[in-house]
Amino acid sequence: MPKTQYFRAIDMEKKTWFESWFNSPYYKVLYQNRDANEAEDFTEALIRFLAPPAGSRMLDIGCGEGRFAIQFANNGYDVTGIDLAENRIAKALEHERDNLHFFVHDMRLPFYINYFDYAFNLFTSFGYFATERDNQLAANSFAGALKKGGTLVVDYLNSDWVLQQLKPYEKIERDGILFDIQKDYDGHHIIKHIRFTDEKGMQQHYTERVSAFSLQDFITLFENAGLRLETTLGDYQLSPFVSKTSPRLIMIFKK
């Protein structure tokens, strides 16, 4: 396996929920339906919509194992993926090639200032942090990585729709593992408790905690970072965004 690469990753005394959960092998087991086919369909739709020039430099922020970055690279773009989860980047590096690179990196820290034509933050890879300061630091680093005139695409859950559809309890079986999932809303965050018994008979408990940001919250964050909102879309087919019925909130910002 290729050696994990680091680019100014943060060392933390105590792991956050997202470091523990995203580095766990069970994260991919639970979300195995989020596969390469879904990524290919979404990236192809984005390419048709954005029409990036050949050779554009692209940054995939919170890239995981690289399913979106790989598809952009397959279309000939120069793509870099970053993620804080070392295990996910170790898998992504298996796909590295001349126009596709991966680094372990915390999105709150600057990365290749004024370098990229496009930046992508997909599949709700934001809103994890405990403080407004950290959210703003991340937004600032997104903007800082873009050239003047560059484009940022943020794909987030639509909190209005999610809260309408919220199921307090759910059981999902994947690869012989029964995941017992409890969902809550504390007025600011959508919280998911994930409990299961692993193959060794050990009880496991992980948590997801995502901010229930509104569209206006995002506009404020990214305007503070020097970006302006151009377009909102509501699903992976890039339909118009409707606050009460769209499952996704996909925002396109310009620097």
Order of alpha helices (4+ residues) and beta strands (2+ residues): alpha-alpha-alpha-beta-alpha-beta-alpha-beta-beta-alpha-beta-alpha-beta-beta-beta-beta-alpha-beta-beta
